Amino acid sequence: MSALRRALFSRKTLAYVSTGTLVAAGGGYWYLNSGPAYPASSKETRRPPPPWTPPSREYMLDALRKSSSTPEEEFDLLIVGGGATGAGVAVDAVSRGLKVALVERDDFSAGTSSKSTKLVHGGVRYLQKAVLELDYEQYKLVREALHERRIFLQTAPYLSSMLPIMLPIYKYWQVPYYWAGCKMYDVLAGKENMETSYVMSKGKALETFPMLKSDGLVGALVYYDGQHNDSRMNVALIMTAVKHGAVVANYCEVSDLHKGGNGNLSGARVKDKLTGKEWNVRAKGIVNATGPFSDTLLTLDNPSHKPIVQPSSGIHITLPNYYSPRTMGLLDPATSDGRVIFFLPWQGNTIAGTTDSPAPVENEPRAQEEEIRWVLEEVRRYLSPDIKVRRGDVLSAWSGLRPLVRNPNASSTEGLVRNHMIHVSDSGLVTIAGGKWTTYRAMAEETVDVAIKAFGLESRVKNGCVTEQLRLVGSDGWSRNMFIGLIQRFGLETEVAKHLSDNYGDRAWTVCSLAHPTGETWPLHGVRLSRNYPFIEAEVRYAVRHEYAQTAVDVIARRTRLAFLNAQVALNSLPRVIEIMAEELHWTRAQERRELERAVAFLGSMGLAPGTAVPELGPRSTVERLENTVWSMVGADVPPAKRHDIMYSRAQFDAGELDGLKEAFGKRAVSVSSKDEQRPGAQEKRLSKRDLPEVLKGLPTYEGIRAKDYDYVFLEAGFAHQIDVDFDEFVEICGSLKEISFGPSSKKVAKAERMRIPVEKSGGGV
């Protein structure tokens, strides 16, 4: 025994144990903190990506029509539903080389996909159920979601980010309970973990979240999940599918399914809801990705179909930003009736929700008043008594239908699992139902795998699934500091530039190119739709030209998020939104009025108070149209402001100066074959570097540029070995030249000036 004791407590044993403990602790720390990192910045991200304009909606509708008349134009897959799941399936299928069409009855993400909690999460609640109820399905869902969370942050980094979430603790025994649960959450994420969860003292919790109720607070536990802009993410998926060759069309409803002699599906009858025109679409296979409306298409396929989806309503409310800190959310894991409620900063405001209760399937569900007041009551329980939580503080309220897979044995929707189910009917209709936003990519991958086998498309596939690495439109040229370039080039407000960068990625350059001058000293570009929010008028034009927005609701609810942030402000912005869209889509006065009526009705489902005064559309008289024509002929909507303090300007260019540079570039540039490998044979305008001094000589502020200044700029910007430049490179060179021409004197000259002794102070001589 004594020998054993000596062996156990010897210096050698203690050294082994100490070393092992240190290695395990260090390895564990590295393992839990080696998760997703932000994309690295590079010099390339200072310039916009190559221009890309998607095909028009008319082109897409024509491609759908051709499939029924030309055998070669038949689609491999016709996807019905343009929400997160349908868009994800389209991206997966088209990136494998399949010929894909997608139709959506309303607008992309018009339903559940724009009305989520905005979280990209594994599900702390599901993990709790998995442990307490020994539910393996819940456990699998958490593991899958944590894996997909990392991919989410990497494939669309500008639309998603990490968010610390606090669990306030009011009982001492809850500290180890919550700590163990969050640590298990970290361990399940493994290398894909964001940041390690940690315990926070009472003082630190109140410092971070000062509006938190302090009475009885013993501390808090903080864990990390992701947050995103759901409908913008949905649009990014749609545009990524389009860029890879998919044919997509919103406001196209499937009214009938066609079957061949063997009873298998061969296509569908589609109706354009905007014009009333109908036509047939031929496809080798059809995927039903209509979310809560899955049973509608299944019944169209088989009238005796029994429902498989049990929708659940989740309502959220939007509160002013002072209700929460800008960088941390809050989770109440045990509300008064056992439901979970989140309290999260989002897009400059605070959203609170969600509820979980059975609901009927409808196009525009409304948040019920009792549900809104329940959320407010739960919020009130966690906030300091000196904060009066009022019904009038609710800026908007919305209800989303979750497409839960029906479980006949479940007593309530609260007990249902959010994982998905794929069903293949006798006719070959592939239905993907259930799931959640975080796992859309995995659901799409599995669905496409099933569809390829079900429809015999193996010979049509060019490669396997690549969506784990496929970055969405807007991601390639984006970095967290890109907004600074937008400010410098276009003279935007910082808040506007950050908003555009974080919601459009590198496509923000295209949005800014559509922005009109403000006519003010600062900002130079970016006329806001409302002074309360950073949305600008150029986003409306961009939504119509580049993102298939067809109605005013598309813009205020899904291309921008104004209706979700503040229903009243969205209402006040409607006349200007409709005016811009009327210019782009050539609406008649009657169409404008209909759009206003529809948008006001929609805002009623977003919490707009009944009886609110509706703003009138601006006049469109003959005199006004003549006035606008005259102003457009003379050159600008608003005369640019003359600035004399250009040396200290935060923008590289005056309002309207970019147009002058574009004109000067166009006069001397020549068309050459594109150097972009993705656009073989395309022509682009390029300007020889030797011609730059001659081009800029006639422009203001560039007269004194010396040859060595050009050489310095070429070297600094990475153009030293190029013989010519495109327009974006030309603009970057001009911006750098202006900084040199208005910058301080060189260090050598400045030093000489400081060392020179003035004669009047030297005693009259040397």
PyMOL commands that set and color helices and strands:
alter all, ss='L'
color gray80, all
select helices_A, chain A and resi 2-8+11-32+43-46+57-69+71-73+84-95+112-114+124-132+136-155+174-192+202-208+230-243+291-301+321-323+369-382+391-393+413-415+437-454+458-460+482-490+494-513+537-546+552-559+562-565+567-585+589-604+622-634+646-648+657-668+689-697+707-717+727-741+747-755+759-761
alter helices_A, ss='H'
color red, helices_A
select strands_A, chain A and resi 75-80+100-103+119-120+160-169+198-200+219-228+247-249+252-259+265-272+278-288+309-319+329-332+341-346+349-353+357-358+396-405+420-424+430-434+528-530+533-536+670-673+683-688+724-725
alter strands_A, ss='S'
color yellow, strands_A
deselect
rebuild
show_as cartoon
